[in-house]
Amino acid sequence: MPTDPQKLSIPNIAEVLPASGGLPAVRVTTKNAAGTIYLHGGHVTSWTPVGNKDVLWCSQKSNYEAEKPIRGGVPICFPWFGKKADDPTGPPHGYARLMPWELESINHQDGEVTVTVALKNNDAGKKWWPHDFIIRHRVTFGRELAMQLEVTNTGHHPFTFQEAQHTYFAVGDVRKVRVSGLAGVNYRSDIDGSLAKPRPGDILITAETDRIYLDTQAPVVLEDPSLNRRITMNKLNSKNTVIWNPWIAKAKNMPDFGDDEWPEMICMETCNVAEFGPKILPNQTHIMATRLRVDPL
């Protein structure tokens, strides 16, 4: 039987509480940071290191309901990214973000809290994807935010999957930010499917942007003069980085995204998607991880 999540709470430090929509979440408060991770989707929605505003962005229009995704924070995309290639009726970005995860453990040490949540495939999931697996999301809240996604093949056959930590960052004004670390990297536009040649210099957001940067494991840096901060995103075992902002028209077409919220956010995503999806054998585990740090400009 799964452990009662309440029994894993650490009073005044990491407590399992009903959050938005009554969904259970672990709320973390330490000397170094505050944060929240929902059991719904294994979804981190907040990380506020001491002396900073929240680094993550969530829409005021987001759903907080079972079987619906949370808009913002760090959705977990698995076992596919975007539309399901062989079935357009499949949930976008897979079904892991729509399901309840089990709280496995909470550990507190030296002002950091690590929360581990897990998801096993079940009958509801096998309707979409037949393979046996267990995913663990190990999230450490501290002066840095460390998120480790572990996918284990618990079945008898190899499988290939796609994955993303689809991180939404809060910014003062997306039209003023600069993203570095991807100069010279080929990308595929998810708007029209075109493959773009490498570009020199930093990325500026001047229109709807939906790019999958290909075969890159480099750190990515977001400079935000409006909030006077620099966010560094380091990746492990991730061969793609996605940069996304819906801009004006697309924001208006999403019911769980406020019409005027697009200047407040940018997605920079650690992922393995399309032809870069990992293949793992029975009993193998694949680990992909993101580590975030915030510094003043």
C-alpha positions as CSV (number, residue, x, y, z in Angstrom):
1,M,0.0,0.0,0.0
2,P,1.3,3.5,-0.7
3,T,2.5,5.5,2.2
4,D,0.1,8.1,3.7
5,P,1.7,11.4,2.4
6,Q,0.9,13.1,5.6
7,K,3.2,10.8,7.5
8,L,6.1,12.0,5.5
9,S,5.6,15.7,6.4
10,I,8.3,17.5,8.3
11,P,6.5,20.1,10.5
12,N,7.1,23.7,9.6
13,I,9.6,22.7,6.9
14,A,7.9,20.4,4.3
15,E,4.2,19.8,4.8
16,V,1.6,18.0,2.7
17,L,-1.3,20.3,2.3
18,P,-4.3,20.8,0.1
19,A,-3.3,23.5,-2.4
20,S,-5.1,25.1,-5.3
21,G,-8.2,23.1,-6.4
22,G,-7.8,21.0,-3.2
23,L,-5.0,19.0,-4.9
24,P,-2.4,17.7,-2.5
25,A,1.0,19.4,-2.6
26,V,4.2,19.5,-0.6
27,R,5.0,23.1,0.5
28,V,8.6,23.7,1.5
29,T,9.9,26.5,3.7
30,T,13.5,26.6,4.8
31,K,16.2,29.2,5.6
32,N,17.3,29.1,1.9
33,A,14.1,28.8,-0.1
34,A,10.4,28.2,-0.4
35,G,8.7,26.0,-3.0
36,T,5.8,23.8,-3.9
37,I,5.5,20.5,-5.7
38,Y,2.1,19.0,-6.5
39,L,1.5,15.3,-6.5
40,H,-0.7,15.9,-9.5
41,G,1.7,15.5,-12.4
42,G,4.8,15.5,-10.1
43,H,4.6,19.2,-10.9
44,V,6.8,21.9,-9.3
45,T,4.9,25.2,-9.3
46,S,7.1,27.5,-7.2
47,W,10.7,28.1,-6.2
48,T,11.6,31.2,-4.4
49,P,15.2,31.3,-3.2
50,V,15.8,33.7,-0.3
51,G,16.1,37.3,-1.4
52,N,14.3,36.7,-4.7
53,K,10.9,36.8,-6.2
54,D,9.5,33.4,-7.4
55,V,11.6,32.1,-10.3
56,L,8.8,30.1,-11.8
57,W,5.6,31.4,-13.4
58,C,2.1,30.0,-13.3
59,S,-0.9,31.4,-15.1
60,Q,-3.7,33.0,-13.1
61,K,-6.1,31.1,-15.5
62,S,-4.5,27.7,-14.8
63,N,-6.7,24.7,-14.1
64,Y,-6.0,22.9,-10.8
65,E,-8.2,19.8,-11.5
66,A,-7.6,16.1,-11.8
67,E,-6.9,15.0,-15.4
68,K,-6.1,18.5,-16.5
69,P,-2.6,20.0,-16.8
70,I,-1.3,22.8,-14.6
71,R,-0.3,25.8,-16.8
72,G,3.1,27.0,-15.6
73,G,5.8,25.8,-13.2
74,V,7.5,22.7,-14.4
75,P,5.2,20.2,-16.2
76,I,6.6,16.8,-16.8
77,C,6.2,15.8,-20.5
78,F,6.3,12.0,-20.9
79,P,6.2,9.6,-22.8
80,W,5.9,11.9,-25.8
81,F,6.4,15.6,-26.5
82,G,3.8,17.7,-28.4
83,K,1.2,15.7,-30.3
84,K,1.1,11.9,-30.1
85,A,2.6,11.0,-33.5
86,D,0.3,7.9,-34.1
87,D,-2.9,9.2,-32.5
88,P,-3.9,12.9,-32.6
89,T,-6.5,12.2,-29.9
90,G,-3.7,11.5,-27.3
91,P,-3.2,14.1,-24.6
92,P,-0.6,16.7,-25.7
93,H,2.9,16.2,-24.1
94,G,1.8,12.8,-22.8
95,Y,-0.2,11.8,-19.8
96,A,2.3,11.9,-16.9
97,R,1.4,15.5,-16.1
98,L,-2.3,14.5,-15.9
99,M,-2.0,11.7,-13.3
100,P,-1.6,11.5,-9.5
101,W,2.0,10.7,-8.5
102,E,2.9,8.9,-5.2
103,L,5.0,10.8,-2.6
104,E,7.9,8.5,-1.8
105,S,10.1,10.6,0.5
106,I,10.9,14.0,2.0
107,N,14.4,14.7,3.3
108,H,15.7,17.8,5.0
109,Q,19.4,18.6,5.3
110,D,21.4,21.8,5.7
111,G,18.6,24.1,4.6
112,E,17.7,22.0,1.5
113,V,14.6,19.8,1.1
114,T,14.5,16.9,-1.4
115,V,11.0,15.6,-2.4
116,T,10.8,12.4,-4.4
117,V,7.6,11.6,-6.2
118,A,6.9,8.6,-8.5
119,L,4.6,7.4,-11.2
120,K,4.0,3.8,-12.4
121,N,2.2,3.0,-15.6
122,N,-1.3,1.6,-14.9
123,D,-4.4,0.6,-16.9
124,A,-5.3,4.3,-17.5
125,G,-1.9,5.0,-18.9
126,K,-1.6,1.8,-20.9
127,K,-4.6,2.9,-22.9
128,W,-2.1,5.3,-24.5
129,W,1.3,3.6,-24.1
130,P,1.7,-0.1,-23.3
131,H,5.1,-0.2,-21.6
132,D,5.9,-0.8,-18.0
133,F,7.9,1.9,-16.3
134,I,8.4,3.9,-13.1
135,I,9.3,7.6,-13.2
136,R,10.8,9.3,-10.2
137,H,11.1,13.1,-10.0
138,R,13.6,14.1,-7.3
139,V,13.4,17.8,-6.6
140,T,15.7,19.6,-4.2
141,F,14.6,23.1,-3.0
142,G,17.4,25.3,-1.8
143,R,19.5,28.2,-3.0
144,E,19.5,26.2,-6.2
145,L,16.7,24.2,-7.6
146,A,17.7,20.7,-8.7
147,M,15.2,18.5,-10.6
148,Q,16.2,14.9,-11.6
149,L,13.9,12.8,-13.7
150,E,14.6,9.1,-13.6
151,V,12.8,6.7,-16.0
152,T,13.2,3.0,-15.3
153,N,12.1,0.3,-17.7
154,T,10.3,-2.3,-15.5
155,G,9.0,-4.4,-18.4
156,H,10.5,-7.1,-20.6
157,H,11.0,-5.1,-23.8
158,P,13.1,-2.1,-24.7
159,F,11.2,1.2,-25.4
160,T,11.9,4.7,-26.7
161,F,10.4,7.7,-25.1
162,Q,10.5,11.5,-25.2
163,E,10.7,13.7,-22.1
164,A,10.8,17.3,-20.9
165,Q,11.0,19.4,-17.8
166,H,8.9,22.1,-19.4
167,T,10.0,25.0,-17.2
168,Y,8.2,28.3,-17.2
169,F,10.3,31.2,-15.9
170,A,8.8,34.4,-14.5
171,V,10.2,37.5,-16.2
172,G,9.6,41.3,-15.9
173,D,9.1,41.7,-19.6
174,V,9.9,39.0,-22.2
175,R,10.6,41.6,-24.8
176,K,13.6,42.8,-22.8
177,V,15.2,39.4,-21.9
178,R,18.2,37.9,-23.5
179,V,18.9,34.1,-23.7
180,S,22.5,33.0,-24.3
181,G,24.2,29.6,-24.7
182,L,22.5,28.5,-27.9
183,A,24.3,30.6,-30.5
184,G,25.3,28.6,-33.5
185,V,22.9,25.7,-32.6
186,N,20.5,24.4,-35.2
187,Y,16.9,24.6,-34.3
188,R,13.6,23.4,-35.7
189,S,10.7,25.8,-35.5
190,D,7.6,24.1,-34.1
191,I,5.5,26.8,-35.6
192,D,6.1,25.8,-39.3
193,G,8.4,22.8,-39.0
194,S,11.3,24.5,-40.7
195,L,14.9,23.8,-39.8
196,A,16.9,27.0,-39.2
197,K,20.6,27.6,-39.7
198,P,22.7,28.6,-36.7
199,R,22.5,32.2,-35.6
200,P,25.1,34.2,-33.9
201,G,24.5,36.2,-30.7
202,D,21.8,36.0,-28.0
203,I,18.1,35.1,-28.5
204,L,15.6,38.0,-28.3
205,I,11.9,37.4,-28.1
206,T,10.1,39.6,-30.7
207,A,7.2,37.4,-31.8
208,E,5.7,33.9,-31.2
209,T,8.6,31.6,-30.5
210,D,8.6,27.8,-30.4
211,R,12.0,26.4,-31.2
212,I,13.5,23.0,-30.5
213,Y,17.3,23.5,-30.4
214,L,19.0,20.3,-31.6
215,D,21.8,18.2,-30.2
216,T,22.9,20.7,-27.5
217,Q,23.8,20.0,-23.9
218,A,25.2,23.5,-23.1
219,P,24.0,25.6,-20.2
220,V,21.5,28.3,-21.0
221,V,21.4,31.7,-19.4
222,L,18.4,34.0,-19.1
223,E,19.2,37.7,-18.4
224,D,16.3,39.7,-17.2
225,P,17.0,43.4,-16.7
226,S,13.5,44.2,-15.5
227,L,13.9,41.9,-12.5
228,N,17.7,42.5,-12.3
229,R,18.5,38.8,-12.3
230,R,20.4,36.2,-14.2
231,I,19.0,32.6,-14.3
232,T,21.5,29.8,-15.3
233,M,20.0,26.5,-16.4
234,N,22.4,23.6,-16.4
235,K,21.4,20.3,-17.9
236,L,22.4,16.7,-17.6
237,N,21.7,14.0,-20.3
238,S,19.5,16.4,-22.3
239,K,20.2,16.8,-26.0
240,N,17.5,19.4,-26.7
241,T,16.5,22.8,-25.4
242,V,13.1,24.3,-26.2
243,I,12.5,28.1,-26.1
244,W,8.8,29.1,-26.1
245,N,6.6,32.1,-25.8
246,P,3.1,32.2,-27.2
247,W,3.0,35.9,-27.9
248,I,-0.3,37.7,-28.4
249,A,-2.6,35.6,-30.7
250,K,-1.8,32.2,-29.3
251,A,-2.2,33.4,-25.7
252,K,-5.7,34.5,-26.5
253,N,-6.5,31.1,-27.9
254,M,-5.5,29.2,-24.8
255,P,-8.3,29.0,-22.2
256,D,-5.9,28.3,-19.3
257,F,-3.6,31.2,-20.2
258,G,-4.5,34.8,-19.6
259,D,-4.7,37.0,-22.7
260,D,-2.3,39.6,-21.3
261,E,0.1,37.2,-19.5
262,W,2.5,36.4,-22.3
263,P,5.0,39.2,-21.4
264,E,5.4,37.7,-17.9
265,M,7.0,34.4,-18.9
266,I,9.4,32.4,-21.1
267,C,9.8,28.6,-21.3
268,M,13.4,27.2,-21.4
269,E,13.0,23.5,-21.4
270,T,15.4,20.6,-20.6
271,C,14.3,17.8,-22.9
272,N,15.0,14.8,-25.2
273,V,12.4,15.0,-28.0
274,A,11.8,13.9,-31.6
275,E,14.7,11.8,-32.9
276,F,16.7,12.4,-29.7
277,G,14.3,10.4,-27.5
278,P,16.2,7.9,-25.4
279,K,15.9,4.1,-25.8
280,I,16.3,2.0,-22.7
281,L,16.4,-1.8,-22.2
282,P,14.6,-3.8,-19.4
283,N,15.9,-2.8,-15.9
284,Q,17.7,0.2,-17.3
285,T,17.3,3.7,-15.9
286,H,17.7,6.9,-17.8
287,I,18.4,10.1,-15.8
288,M,17.8,13.7,-17.1
289,A,18.3,16.6,-14.8
290,T,18.0,20.4,-14.6
291,R,19.8,22.7,-12.1
292,L,18.8,26.3,-11.7
293,R,20.7,29.2,-10.1
294,V,19.8,32.8,-9.7
295,D,22.3,35.7,-9.5
296,P,21.9,39.5,-9.6
297,L,22.8,41.2,-12.9
